[in-house]
Amino acid sequence: MGARLQYAKVIDRELFYSRGGRIHPGLVNEVALKDGQAVVGAFLVLRAWTHDHGSFTEQWKIEGPGGALIYSSVPREIHLATTTHVEKLEDEIADLEIEDPDPDYQAVFLLDDEEVARTRFSIRAS
């Protein structure tokens, strides 16, 4: 499988839309806790796959500091029709329980059950 992750962003939904609602290189990967709670507000996992054709299964997961599994997405079948096709995907997660704010959370991306990329993001108190 030669599919490549063109970009990956994990960002608080309100923050994303307040900053124009579009992907750009300086867009920070950051999620906010709800006021006074150990629960994050709604956040987006945005990504784009490119550079191959064929079908594959995509899945992603959230790992906390130290590698603890926090969340795992449902597998998704993707079909890229041509080598120039870009498949843009977006998932929204809400009310995920988090023990502590920390700058060392990671989104891990898998294709056909093999890890292909990681992106770091922070969870901050609001």
C-alpha positions in Angstrom: 0.0 0.0 0.0 1.5 3.3 -1.1 -1.2 5.6 0.3 0.3 8.5 2.2 -1.1 10.9 4.7 -1.1 14.3 3.1 -2.1 16.1 6.4 -3.6 15.3 9.8 -5.0 17.8 12.2 -6.6 17.2 15.6 -8.3 20.4 16.7 -11.1 21.7 18.9 -14.2 22.3 16.8 -14.8 25.9 18.0 -11.2 26.8 17.6 -11.1 25.4 14.0 -14.1 27.4 12.9 -13.0 30.5 14.7 -9.8 30.4 12.8 -11.5 30.2 9.4 -12.6 26.6 9.2 -9.8 25.6 6.8 -6.7 23.5 6.9 -3.4 25.4 6.7 0.2 24.7 7.8 0.1 26.9 10.9 -3.1 25.4 12.3 -2.3 24.2 15.8 -3.3 20.7 17.0 -5.1 21.5 20.2 -8.2 20.3 22.1 -9.9 22.1 25.0 -11.4 20.6 28.2 -14.9 21.7 29.1 -14.8 24.2 31.9 -14.1 22.5 35.2 -14.5 19.0 33.8 -12.4 16.0 32.8 -14.2 15.9 29.5 -13.1 17.5 26.2 -15.4 19.6 24.1 -16.2 18.5 20.5 -13.0 18.1 18.4 -12.2 17.2 14.8 -9.8 14.6 13.4 -9.1 15.9 9.9 -6.9 14.1 7.4 -6.3 13.5 3.7 -5.0 10.4 2.0 -3.3 10.5 -1.4 -0.8 9.0 -3.8 -2.2 5.6 -4.6 -5.2 3.8 -6.1 -7.0 0.9 -4.8 -8.9 0.0 -1.6 -7.7 -0.1 2.0 -9.0 0.1 5.5 -8.3 3.2 7.5 -8.5 3.5 11.3 -7.2 5.9 13.8 -6.8 6.0 17.6 -6.0 8.4 20.3 -3.2 7.6 22.7 -2.6 9.5 26.0 0.8 10.3 27.5 2.7 7.1 27.9 0.8 5.4 25.1 -2.5 4.5 26.9 -5.3 3.9 24.5 -8.0 6.6 25.0 -10.2 6.1 21.9 -10.3 4.0 18.8 -12.3 4.8 15.6 -14.4 2.4 13.7 -12.5 1.0 10.6 -13.4 2.7 7.3 -13.0 1.3 3.8 -11.5 3.8 1.4 -11.2 3.5 -2.4 -8.9 5.8 -4.3 -9.8 5.8 -7.9 -6.7 7.4 -9.4 -3.2 8.4 -8.3 -4.2 12.0 -8.3 -7.3 11.5 -6.1 -7.2 12.9 -2.5 -9.6 11.4 0.0 -10.4 14.1 2.7 -11.9 12.6 5.8 -13.3 14.3 8.9 -14.6 12.7 12.2 -16.0 14.6 15.1 -15.7 13.3 18.7 -17.5 14.8 21.7 -17.5 14.2 25.4 -14.4 12.1 25.6 -13.2 11.7 29.2 -9.6 12.7 29.8 -7.8 12.5 33.1 -5.3 15.3 32.7 -4.5 18.2 30.3 -1.2 17.5 28.7 0.7 18.5 25.5 1.7 14.9 24.7 -1.4 13.2 23.3 -1.1 11.5 19.9 -3.4 10.5 17.0 -2.2 7.3 15.4 -3.3 6.5 11.9 -3.4 2.9 10.5 -3.9 1.5 7.1 -4.8 -2.2 6.8 -4.0 -2.6 10.6 -0.4 -1.2 10.1 0.6 2.1 11.7 1.6 4.6 9.1 1.6 8.0 10.8 1.3 9.9 14.1 0.5 13.5 15.0 0.9 15.0 18.4 -1.7 17.3 19.9 -2.3 19.0 23.3 -5.2 19.0 25.6 -5.5 22.2 27.5 -7.8 23.4 30.3 -10.1 26.1 29.1 
